[in-house]
Structures are given as structure tokens and as C-alpha cells.
């Protein structure tokens, strides 16, 4: 296809760039792309939907890294921003996001971490953001982010609750599943094994996802065998900081992922991304996700850590769990 520009417009870069975009195959516009941003010891997930909408789930511990990433993408506006739970390695970076970008919709839980003020500051920023709507989704709710992508909430503290224990707060994490063109993407926040067990009871086969964002940075208190048997991930992504004091990812979690047959990718190797192609009647279905780069980890990268640096899984049984109570009272469906 040949396009001849009038002489007076040939040197206009904006027009040339626009015309170049017209020549991009339509299939490239219909992809779903997910990036697990390298923000050190924390979470930040950037999603580009087939309809052109953009979402950011969590922002890491510092706004600098997530801001640099968004700028590199040419982002000026985010259609959806979500905070999975009020821990600083998830919410701090979102403050800069509200300062530097237009945010149209903000998704949050009603979990109140009484030891943190930053999460309330973030909610205040969302409240004064021009045109921004705040949402508190419930388990079982479908989010209307893209008509061709099913975005379903599996866990959330959607009723007000004040908490102090780290595990209680982790268990209020928004757990969200994306489904597009035969591929499931399960994003688990920092939810621990007791929430995983309750999700197994409530959602049954609806949890199956070939792509898993591993819970709680690869802690041994998440990603148990029963959960993996139901999810059946082929690819597992872990957001984690290099040489972090918690020893994440724990060897036990890495071993369970390998035993489940999952290929493992860590953000210690940089931002990890994959693309789910657009539907193509001439291609095999479901298509395999296209992983950017070749950063699968090997067994030598699994680490163990001294017991005094993390939680004892047995302690989980003794904790109250507001998220569990709320999930049980909320009518949910597959």
C-alpha cells in the first residue's frame, strides 16, 4: 500500500505517525498484554486491554520505578487503578501515579490498616482526582473493563474492617482473574493459603488459569499444592526484590510450582511481560501466551530462609480472617 503525502505535510511527524498507526495490523490492537513491573520487593501490574484501555494494579514501594515504566510506555491516562490491599509495598507508588497521571476509576477494598496512614492518603487522592470514580468490588463481581476480556473478582474485603496483623491485611487482597481467548490470568495479591483454600470451596473450576501471579512474592505461606492442582498454571510470575530480607521466593513455594509443571519468572530479572494474541480462526486454540524475553529461572535460584525471618504457616490457623468471613456471607457464583 502506497501513501503519498502532499508536499506541505510530508515533514509533519504527528501526521506521519498517525498514518503509520493505520497500517498496523488490526490483530495487534486486539491483544491482551500484561507486565509485572520490576519495582523491587513489591507488586505493580500494568495491563493493556484489547479495547485500548489501560489498568494498573498496585504501584510498588516507591513511585519512581512505576512512574519510569509508565513514562516509557507513553502513558498519560489510566482507565483503571486498583490497590489490592493496604501494605506499603503495594500502595506507596500509587501516590505518584495520582499526581502524574489522570486516573478515571479507582478500585479498593474497605480494609483499614490501623498501622498505616498512607493508604488513607491514597484514598483521599482518589476522592479529589477530577472525574475519578471509586469502586469497592465484591467477590463474584465482573468488572466491565473490556467487553472481550472477562475480569472477575474472587476475593476482597468489601465491607469495612480495621486490622493490625499482616496476615489479616494480606488476606483482604483483591484477587482478580482475567480471561481472554482461552487464557486465564489469576492475580492473587498477597493472599495466603487459608484464602486459597476458601476460594477452592467457592469457585471450583472457575479458578483454572494457565498464568498465575504467585501470591505474596513467593512466600511459603501461599501457593499450596491443592490450590495449584485446581489452578493448573503453565506459567508463574513472582514479583520480588533481589536479596530481600524475607528470603522470598521461598524454596518451598518454588518447589511446589515446579512440581505443578509451571515455568517460573521473577522480576529480579527485570519487568516480565506476556501477550495473549487476538483470536485467529486459522491458528490453534487456545493460543499460547507470548513471553517477552527468555527469563525462566532454574532450580539453583530457589532459596530457603531462616525461620525467624518469616511467618510460621501453622500460625495462620489461629488468626481471625475478615476476608474469609466476608467471602462466606457474599453470594458468589462460578
N, C-alpha and C positions, 0 to 999 in steps of 0.2 A: 504494500500500500504506500503510495507516494503522496505527500502533502507538501504543497508549495505555498510558502507564506508570502504575503505582499512585502515589498521591499522595506516599507516603513516599519514593519513589525518583526522582521527577521531577528533583530537583536534584543527582543524583549524576552528575558529569561522566564518571567512568570507565565507568559503565553506558551512558550516552548515547553515548559514543564507540564502545563495543563494538557497540551496536546499529546505529550508523551504518555501521560496517565491514561488517555483514551485508548492507547494502543496496548495497554496491559491486558492480558487475557482475563476474561471475566472470572475464571476459576480461582485466580489469585485473590480476588476480592472476597471470595466465599470461603476462605479458610478460617479455622479457629487456631489462634496462636497463643500459647501460654508461656510466660517467662518467670522462672523463680530467680529473683534478683539477688545477686550477691550483696547482702547487707551485713555480713559478719554473722554474729550469733543473734539471729532474729529471723523474722519472716517478712517477705514482701513479694506479692504475686501480681504480675501485670498480665491482663487478658485483653486480646484484640479479637472482637467478635466478627463473624461473617457480615453482619449488617453495618460494620464500621464503628460500632460503639466500643468504648474502652472502659475497663474496670481495673481498680487497684484494690487488692485485699491485703491489709496491713502495710506498715511502712518502715519496719525495722527500728533499730535503736537510735538512729541518727538520721536527720533529714538529708544530709549531704549526699549519701550514696543513692538513695531513691530519687532525689532531685536530679543528680547527674544522669541517671538512667533515663528518666522521662525526657530530659532535655535532648539526650542523644536520639530519642525517638521522634523528636519534633512535637511533643505533646504540649498543648496549651490548655486543654479542657479534658476533664474526666467525667464520663457519664455516671459512673458508679464507684464509690469508695466505701469499703467495708472494714470495720475493726472486728476481728474475731473475738477478742477478749482483752480486758484492761490490764495488760502487763506491758512494761516499758519497751521490751524488745519487739513489740508489735505496734504500739501507738505513737511513740515519740516522733518517728519520721513523718507521720501524717500531719503534724503541725505545719511543717514547711510546705506540704502539699496544699493545705488550705490557704496558705499565704501566697504561694506562687502560681496556683492553677485554679481555674474555675471548676467547681465541683457541683454537679447537678443533683445527685442523690447520695445520701449517706446512710449506711446500714450499720446497726449497732445492736448490742444486747443491752439489757437493763441490769447487768451485773455491776455492782458498785464495789470497787476495791478500796476498802477504807484506808489502806496504807498508801494510796496514790492519789495525787491531785491532777496529774497530767491528763488522765482520761477525761475528767470533767472539763478541763480546759479545751480538750479536743471537741467535746460536745457543744461547748459554748461557741467555738469557731464555726461548727456546722450550723448552729442556730442563726448566726449573723451572716453566713455566706449568702450573697444575693441569689435568689432563685433556687436555693438548695432545699430539698425535702429530706427529712429524717424518717427512717423506717426501722421498725423492730420486728423482724420476721419470726414466725413460729415454725416449729418442726412440722414438716409435711407441706409447707408453703412452696409454691412455684413462683420464682421471680421472673418478671417479664423483661428480661434483658435482651433477648433476641428470639424472634419467633421460630427460628430454626435450631436453637440450642435450648434444651431443657435444663433449667437451673433450679435445682431443688434443695431446700434446706432440710437437713437431717437432725440438727441439734442447735439449740440456742436457749439462753435464759431470757425469755421474752417477758417475764414478769419481774418486778423489782426485787432484788435480793442484795443484801450487804454481806460481804465476806472478807475474810482475813487470810485463810490458808491458801497457799499457792495452788494446791491441787484442786480445791474448790473452784478457784478462778479459771484454771485450765479447763476444767470440765464444763464451764459455761461457754466454751468456744463455739462459735458458728462453724458448723460442719456443712459443707456445700458440695453437691455433685453436679458436674456439667455432663451433658450427654449430647454428642454430635456425630452424625454419620457413622454410627456403630461403635463409637468410642466413649467410654466413661472415664471421667476425671474426678477423683474423690479428693477433696481438700479438707483436711481434718484439724487444722489449727493445732492446739496443744492438748487435745482431748486425750485422757488416759484410758487404760484398759477397761475400767468399770463402765465408762460411757460406751466404749466399743461393744461391750457385752450387751448393754441395753439396746444399742442400735440393732444388733443382731435379732433381738426379740421383736422390735417394732417394724423393721423394714425388710427383713428376709432377703429375697433375691434382688431387691432394688439397690443393694449396696454394690453389686458386682461392677468393678471398674478396672479396666486394663492399665490405668495410670493412677498412681497413688502419690499424693503429697504426704509423706510419712509424718505421723503425729509427734509433736513435742521434740523436734530436732533429732529424732532417732534415739530417744530415751528408752531404757529397758522397761519403763512403766507403760509404754504404748506399743501398738502394733503386735498384739498377741497372735498365737497360732490360729485360734478359732476365727478371729477377725480376718486374718489373711486367707483362710480357707474359703470364706464367704466372698471376700472382695476379689481374690484371684488376680493380683496385679502382675502384669508383664514388665512394667517399668515403675521404679520407685525413686522419687526425688526427695532429698533431705536438705532443708535449709539449715545451715550450721556454720559456726565460725571456727576458723583454724586455731587449734590449741586452746580451745575454750576451757574454762575451769571446771565445767561439769563432766568433761570427758565424752561429750556427745560427738558422734553417734556411738552408743554403747554396743559392744560386741554381741550381746545377746540379741538386740534388735536386728543387727546386720545378719547374724546367723539365721534368724527366723525368716528374714526377707529372702535370703539365698535359698533356704530350704523350700520356700514357696515358689521358687523359679523366677524371681524378679531380677532384672538388671537394675543396678543402683547408681544414682548420680548425685554428687554432692556439690553444693555451691562453693565449697572451698576451692574448687577448680574454676570458679567464676560463675557468672549467670548461666543458668541452664534453661534451655528453651526447647519446645517441640511444637510442631504444626500438625493439625489434623486436616487432610486435604478436603476439598469440596467433593460432593457426590459426583460420581462419574459412572454412568451405566456401562461403560466399556472396561472398567477396572474391577479387580477383585474387591469383594465386600466382606467384612469391613476393611477399609484401608488401614495399613499400619501407620502410626504416627511417625513423622519425620523428626528425628532428634538432631538438634544442631550440634555439630562437632562430634567427637568420639571420646567422651569423658567418663565412660563406665569405670567404676572403681573395682579393684581386685581385693582379694581376701586379706592382703597384707595391710590394707588401710583400715581394717576394723580394729577398734581399741577397746580395752576394758578400763575401768577406773576404780579407785579406792571407794569402798562403800560409804565413807563419811562425806563424799562429795555429791551425793545424790540421794534420792528417796528410796526407802525400802518398799518394794511392791506390796509387802504384807500390810503396810500402813494404810493402804487405800481402803481396805475393808472396814476400817474403823472411822472413816471420815463421813460426815454428813455430805450429801450431794444435792444441792439445789437444782442442778440441771437434770438429774435423774427424776426428782420429784415433779418438776415441770413437764418433762417429757411424758411421764406416766399420766398426767392429767390432761394432756393435749391430745385430742383425737387426731391420729395420723393414719396415712394410708400409703400403700406402695407407690 
